[in-house]
Amino acid sequence: MSITTLPDLVGSPQLTGLNRIFERPHGRPMLAVMSRWEELTGGTSGEDYAARFAALAGSGKDMHGEARFCAALVPAGARVLDAGCGTGRVMIRLAELGYDCVGVDLDASMLAVARKKAPGLPWFQADLAGFDPAVLDIATDFDLVVAAGNIFPLLAADTEAAVVERLTATLRPGGLIVAGFGLDEAHLPVPPSITLSEYDACCAAAGLTFVDRFATWDADPYDDGGYAVSVHRR
Ligand SMILES: C[S@@+](CC[C@H](N)C(=O)[O-])C[C@H]1O[C@@H](n2cnc3c(N)ncnc32)[C@H](O)[C@@H]1O
């Protein structure tokens, strides 16, 4: 991705150094605020991210909790949108289990790893805050949207409601959105931002109904702890 900074705009009250003009992925406004993920990683961490998870898997750690959780909610063959798919960690497993998956992410370095690992799967570079599946010829009848790996706290500030609205629009009526994210410093690589009540309010505003909430991807009951997996229905 080539990036041009706008030094003349950096001092303006509306535009900080985080605002840049991008060669635009789909859904990205001409002047986009950098996501917290991009601030954290510089948008170049795909190989490192994959290596870290490969090392964890190599040490015997279970890497498939998210995919198992989704598989318990919808049957094999169901359409799943992996929102913020990154290197494809969750989606590749779901595809192996027989799900019909589509992955969307903004970070080209993450998607490059996903494409290398699973070239036959559909990976799209797009900003979830402006995601328009029709433009990419993606049907909007997903049975389930999964946002795993702290997607919501890693979005650009103040885009959370727009992302929930965009993701809701991709679901068939009755479809589910599952989001797992940290709520405190112990469970996040960035300062905590979105709270559960704020997330629930975004979901309600998008017309979603609360289904259930868990403490882990193993479906342990939610205990007011620092990590939650939330399920809402369209
Ligand atoms: C910690 S990674 C999680 C990746 C994957 N879901 C997983 O669990 O391994 C967070 C991902 O969120 C993506 N992301 C953040 N803001 C985004 C946005 N506005 N649109 C699309 N993806 C975004 C990042 O590019 C990054 O790949």
The ligand as an SDF file (V2000), in Angstrom:
LIG
                    3D

 27 29  0  0  0  0  0  0  0  0999 V2000
   -5.5080   -9.1010   16.0270 C   0  0  0  0  0  0  0  0  0  0  0  0
   -5.9130   -9.1850   14.3270 S   0  0  0  0  0  0  0  0  0  0  0  0
   -7.0920  -10.5550   14.3300 C   0  0  0  0  0  0  0  0  0  0  0  0
   -7.0280  -11.3440   13.0680 C   0  0  0  0  0  0  0  0  0  0  0  0
   -7.8930  -12.6190   13.0560 C   0  0  0  0  0  0  0  0  0  0  0  0
   -9.2940  -12.3280   13.1940 N   0  0  0  0  0  0  0  0  0  0  0  0
   -7.4480  -13.5780   14.1370 C   0  0  0  0  0  0  0  0  0  0  0  0
   -8.2100  -13.7620   15.1060 O   0  0  0  0  0  0  0  0  0  0  0  0
   -6.3600  -14.1420   14.0320 O   0  0  0  0  0  0  0  0  0  0  0  0
   -6.9940   -7.7800   14.1100 C   0  0  0  0  0  0  0  0  0  0  0  0
   -7.3640   -7.5660   12.6480 C   0  0  0  0  0  0  0  0  0  0  0  0
   -8.3670   -6.5420   12.5540 O   0  0  0  0  0  0  0  0  0  0  0  0
   -8.1870   -5.9130   11.3170 C   0  0  0  0  0  0  0  0  0  0  0  0
   -8.8820   -4.6250   11.2460 N   0  0  0  0  0  0  0  0  0  0  0  0
   -8.7920   -3.5810   12.0990 C   0  0  0  0  0  0  0  0  0  0  0  0
   -9.5690   -2.5580   11.6770 N   0  0  0  0  0  0  0  0  0  0  0  0
  -10.1580   -2.9720   10.5170 C   0  0  0  0  0  0  0  0  0  0  0  0
  -11.0780   -2.3840    9.6120 C   0  0  0  0  0  0  0  0  0  0  0  0
  -11.5360   -1.1430    9.7860 N   0  0  0  0  0  0  0  0  0  0  0  0
  -11.4670   -3.0920    8.5310 N   0  0  0  0  0  0  0  0  0  0  0  0
  -10.9970   -4.3570    8.3240 C   0  0  0  0  0  0  0  0  0  0  0  0
  -10.1420   -4.9780    9.1620 N   0  0  0  0  0  0  0  0  0  0  0  0
   -9.7100   -4.2920   10.2420 C   0  0  0  0  0  0  0  0  0  0  0  0
   -6.6720   -5.7590   11.2400 C   0  0  0  0  0  0  0  0  0  0  0  0
   -6.2410   -5.4550    9.9420 O   0  0  0  0  0  0  0  0  0  0  0  0
   -6.1960   -7.0990   11.7830 C   0  0  0  0  0  0  0  0  0  0  0  0
   -5.9580   -8.0360   10.7660 O   0  0  0  0  0  0  0  0  0  0  0  0
  1  2  1  0
  2  3  1  0
  2 10  1  0
  3  4  1  0
  4  5  1  0
  5  6  1  0
  5  7  1  0
  7  8  2  0
  7  9  1  0
 10 11  1  0
 11 12  1  0
 11 26  1  0
 12 13  1  0
 13 14  1  0
 13 24  1  0
 14 15  1  0
 14 23  1  0
 15 16  2  0
 16 17  1  0
 17 18  1  0
 17 23  2  0
 18 19  1  0
 18 20  2  0
 20 21  1  0
 21 22  2  0
 22 23  1  0
 24 25  1  0
 24 26  1  0
 26 27  1  0
M  CHG  2   2   1   9  -1
M  END
$$$$
